[in-house]
Amino acid sequence: MAEWVAQWHAEHVRFSQLLDFLDAQVAELHEGEDPDLGAMCDVVSYLSEFGDRFHHPREDVAFARMVARDPALRLPVNRLLQEHRAIAFAGEQLVALLSEAMAEGVVLRSSIEASAALYLTYYRHHLATEERQIVPMAARLLTPQDWDAVARSNPSGSDPVAAAACNDAYRALRERMATRATTTP
């Protein structure tokens, strides 16, 4: 049980680190510099891929079990599920703008900045809500049998950034994050 709560929290910490990296790139864009658009795209793609393949399926099971134990959680859980869809949509829009800009299409910097700001705002709010309200509540409400169900929902495979056999983009992203972790106080 505690290991799942710790894993959930660790994933949120990693997501926040990636959002910090994305935020720094957006700041460069805002200041008229040349951010790494490819890295920005990789961050959003990773957050989407990992979320869809690993993180959200486990959350879905935990959320359903939490609502079964406390029906008053239906509204906040439904809101979180809606946020998953809003974040995915905002991410798709941001990736489309970044891809167009990388292909040397005409894309206003302000459009990328606004799209990224929306994505960052939604995602950070979502993580904060889960960390502040849902993860602690899951630790209290869910039984060992519930956490076994969460474990069974975990698809085979591994985190595409942490995996040794990840693709080149995710390997580069992992290396950027490791470098950032050693240079950030």
C-alpha positions as CSV (number, residue, x, y, z in Angstrom):
1,M,0.0,0.0,0.0
2,A,2.6,2.5,1.0
3,E,4.7,1.6,-2.0
4,W,1.9,2.6,-4.3
5,V,1.4,5.9,-2.6
6,A,5.1,6.5,-2.8
7,Q,5.2,5.6,-6.5
8,W,2.2,7.9,-7.2
9,H,4.0,10.7,-5.4
10,A,7.3,10.0,-7.2
11,E,5.6,10.1,-10.6
12,H,4.0,13.5,-9.7
13,V,7.4,14.8,-8.6
14,R,8.9,13.7,-12.0
15,F,6.0,15.3,-13.8
16,S,6.6,18.5,-11.9
17,Q,10.3,18.4,-12.9
18,L,9.4,18.0,-16.5
19,L,6.9,20.9,-16.2
20,D,9.6,23.0,-14.7
21,F,11.8,22.3,-17.6
22,L,9.0,23.1,-20.0
23,D,8.3,26.3,-18.1
24,A,12.0,27.3,-18.4
25,Q,11.8,26.8,-22.2
26,V,8.6,28.9,-22.3
27,A,10.4,31.7,-20.4
28,E,13.2,31.6,-23.0
29,L,10.6,31.9,-25.8
30,H,9.0,34.8,-24.0
31,E,12.3,36.6,-23.7
32,G,13.0,36.3,-27.4
33,E,15.5,33.5,-27.1
34,D,15.5,30.2,-29.0
35,P,14.1,27.5,-26.7
36,D,14.6,23.8,-27.6
37,L,11.3,23.2,-29.3
38,G,12.1,19.5,-29.8
39,A,12.7,19.0,-26.1
40,M,9.4,20.9,-25.4
41,C,7.6,18.6,-27.7
42,D,9.3,15.5,-26.1
43,V,8.2,16.6,-22.6
44,V,4.6,16.9,-23.6
45,S,4.7,13.7,-25.6
46,Y,6.2,11.8,-22.7
47,L,3.7,13.2,-20.2
48,S,0.9,12.1,-22.5
49,E,2.4,8.7,-23.3
50,F,3.3,7.8,-19.8
51,G,0.0,9.2,-18.4
52,D,-2.1,7.2,-20.9
53,R,-0.2,4.0,-20.7
54,F,0.7,3.7,-17.0
55,H,-0.3,6.5,-14.6
56,H,-3.9,7.1,-15.5
57,P,-5.0,3.4,-15.7
58,R,-3.8,3.0,-12.1
59,E,-5.5,6.2,-11.1
60,D,-8.7,5.1,-12.7
61,V,-8.8,2.0,-10.6
62,A,-7.8,3.8,-7.4
63,F,-10.4,6.6,-8.1
64,A,-13.2,4.1,-8.7
65,R,-12.4,2.2,-5.5
66,M,-12.2,5.5,-3.6
67,V,-15.6,6.6,-4.8
68,A,-17.0,3.1,-3.9
69,R,-15.7,3.6,-0.3
70,D,-16.8,7.3,-0.1
71,P,-19.5,8.4,-2.6
72,A,-19.0,12.0,-1.7
73,L,-15.8,11.8,-3.8
74,R,-17.7,11.3,-7.0
75,L,-17.6,15.0,-8.0
76,P,-13.9,15.7,-7.2
77,V,-12.9,12.4,-8.9
78,N,-15.1,13.2,-12.0
79,R,-13.4,16.6,-12.1
80,L,-10.0,15.0,-12.1
81,L,-11.0,12.7,-14.9
82,Q,-12.2,15.7,-16.9
83,E,-8.9,17.4,-16.2
84,H,-7.1,14.4,-17.7
85,R,-9.0,15.0,-20.9
86,A,-8.4,18.8,-20.8
87,I,-4.7,18.3,-20.2
88,A,-4.6,15.8,-23.1
89,F,-6.4,18.2,-25.4
90,A,-4.1,21.2,-24.4
91,G,-1.1,18.9,-24.9
92,E,-2.2,17.9,-28.4
93,Q,-2.7,21.6,-29.3
94,L,0.8,22.5,-27.9
95,V,2.5,19.6,-29.8
96,A,0.8,20.7,-33.0
97,L,2.1,24.2,-32.7
98,L,5.6,23.1,-31.7
99,S,5.6,20.6,-34.6
100,E,4.5,23.3,-37.0
101,A,7.2,25.6,-35.7
102,M,9.9,22.9,-36.0
103,A,8.8,22.3,-39.6
104,E,9.5,26.0,-40.2
105,G,5.9,26.9,-40.5
106,V,4.7,30.3,-39.5
107,V,3.7,30.1,-35.9
108,L,3.5,33.1,-33.6
109,R,5.7,32.9,-30.5
110,S,2.8,34.2,-28.5
111,S,0.6,31.3,-29.7
112,I,3.1,28.8,-28.5
113,E,3.5,30.7,-25.3
114,A,-0.2,30.9,-24.7
115,S,-0.7,27.2,-25.5
116,A,2.1,26.2,-23.2
117,A,0.8,28.5,-20.4
118,L,-2.6,26.8,-20.6
119,Y,-1.0,23.3,-20.6
120,L,1.2,24.2,-17.6
121,T,-1.6,25.8,-15.7
122,Y,-3.9,22.9,-16.1
123,Y,-1.3,20.3,-15.4
124,R,0.2,22.0,-12.3
125,H,-3.3,22.6,-10.8
126,H,-4.2,19.0,-11.4
127,L,-1.0,17.6,-9.8
128,A,-1.5,20.0,-6.8
129,T,-5.1,18.8,-6.3
130,E,-4.1,15.1,-6.5
131,E,-1.1,15.6,-4.1
132,R,-3.0,17.8,-1.6
133,Q,-6.3,15.9,-1.6
134,I,-6.5,12.6,-3.4
135,V,-3.2,10.8,-2.7
136,P,-3.5,11.3,1.1
137,M,-7.2,10.2,0.9
138,A,-6.2,7.1,-1.1
139,A,-3.7,6.2,1.6
140,R,-6.4,6.4,4.2
141,L,-9.3,4.8,2.3
142,L,-7.9,2.1,0.1
143,T,-7.4,-1.4,1.5
144,P,-4.6,-3.9,0.6
145,Q,-7.1,-5.5,-1.8
146,D,-7.8,-2.2,-3.5
147,W,-4.0,-1.6,-4.0
148,D,-3.8,-5.2,-5.4
149,A,-6.4,-4.2,-8.0
150,V,-4.4,-1.0,-8.7
151,A,-1.3,-3.2,-9.2
152,R,-3.2,-5.6,-11.6
153,S,-4.2,-2.6,-13.7
154,N,-0.6,-1.8,-14.3
155,P,0.2,-2.7,-18.0
156,S,3.3,-4.5,-18.8
157,G,6.2,-2.4,-19.9
158,S,8.2,0.3,-18.3
159,D,8.4,4.1,-18.1
160,P,9.6,5.2,-21.6
161,V,12.0,7.7,-20.1
162,A,13.4,5.5,-17.3
163,A,13.7,2.4,-19.6
164,A,17.2,1.4,-20.7
165,A,15.8,0.7,-24.2
166,C,13.9,4.0,-24.6
167,N,13.9,5.8,-27.9
168,D,16.5,8.5,-28.7
169,A,14.2,11.4,-27.9
170,Y,13.3,10.1,-24.5
171,R,17.0,9.1,-23.8
172,A,18.0,12.7,-24.5
173,L,15.1,13.9,-22.3
174,R,16.3,11.6,-19.5
175,E,19.8,13.0,-19.9
176,R,18.6,16.6,-19.8
177,M,16.6,15.9,-16.7
178,A,19.6,14.2,-15.0
179,T,21.8,17.1,-15.9
180,R,19.2,19.6,-14.6
181,A,18.9,17.6,-11.4
182,T,22.7,17.9,-10.7
183,T,22.9,21.6,-11.5
184,T,19.7,22.7,-9.7
185,P,20.1,23.5,-6.0
